[in-house]
Amino acid sequence: MVDEQQNQKEVTFAEFVKPEKWKDFESHARSIGSELSRDLAASARQNQRIRKEVREYLEKEYDIRKVSEKELSWAENKLFGCQVCAVDGTHSIYPMLSGIRCRVGVAATSYKNKRTDGVVFVSEQHLHPSETSVLDVLKNRKTESKLISNMLIRAIMFYMERKVGLDREEEWVMFNGPVIPYELRTGIGRLRALDPCLSLCQQALDRETIVGVIATSSEAEIVSLGLALNQGEYIRLRSFKDDLEDYLPAAHFNTTDQTRFRHFIETHGDILDVGIYKVGQRAYLFQAHRERFDEAAAIIMRDSMFQQLRGYPLLIDYADSLCTYMLASSDFRRMVDFGLAREGSLPFEQSEGSQRRR
């Protein structure tokens, strides 16, 4: 490994902008097929190597578990006995000169189609007095004066997902994503969100029967371990406390928030474990309570077996479909466009990209 790192060529920005790297369109069109084929073949060979060598490593370092027929039967009874619900959210953003307009929606459902949903409209305009001087209006439109950001919108959505899930009567709750997302750990600056967000996360962890399944992870190296798993297998990788400990120094909290986050780590940091499972061709990370980890794995893996190709819990995808159907982003953008046109403001407020001819 050391030799490979030493022999690896140092890559700089200049490598990507060398004139000889660039081609005219016709030359690119003639060569891209063969270039892409060679590149993808090399990636496939790399994956095969990972599967063989990493399998040996996993067998040595981890307890590879295979979900049993008995566990799958138990999980199926939970799923179809209305003891499991899935929660997902969506948000649609329309940026304007006066600030973001956004619609945030959350949907929760079970296999008995017992549905809970909630929607909120968020507007920067609502946060400032309507009777104010033009100078104050312009000051409020400065980027640093605006309160509503993409981070805030996502934090609102994730917070309400967990609130809706905890209010449900089912025994188990599945979230589409981490149990404690990054947005609920930041504090959102001057909005002082850390304490209410961590308090809700504590309630979720105290419940024990919660699980987060992560469809898209930034930890590609960890997901790649799934190449070495056989279908129906899962492993427990680490405690989520490790992630929280790594996050804290980089968070740049004030003293109060630093103390609050440290307390959260001490009281709840080691409750959540991180694992990886595989049902279809792709592996996914998941997070679950350390004492209910195997039960959580059985539930998400049984639900994932309803769509073998994707290998992801069907009930979560169902909740996602509800959000997409009821609260499509394109519908919200058209609603705002129509309102702006009625006020005579559409050409000025609509994004330049939306007005381009394609």
Helices and strands as residue ranges (DSSP letters): H 2-7, H 13-16, G 19-21, H 25-61, E 65-66, H 69-80, E 84-96, E 99-109, E 116-123, G 124-127, H 134-140, G 143-145, H 150-167, E 172-176, G 182-184, G 189-191, H 194-207, E 210-214, H 220-223, G 224-228, E 233-239, H 241-251, H 255-268, E 272-278, E 283-289, G 290-292, H 293-304, H 314-326, H 329-342, H 346-349, G 353-355
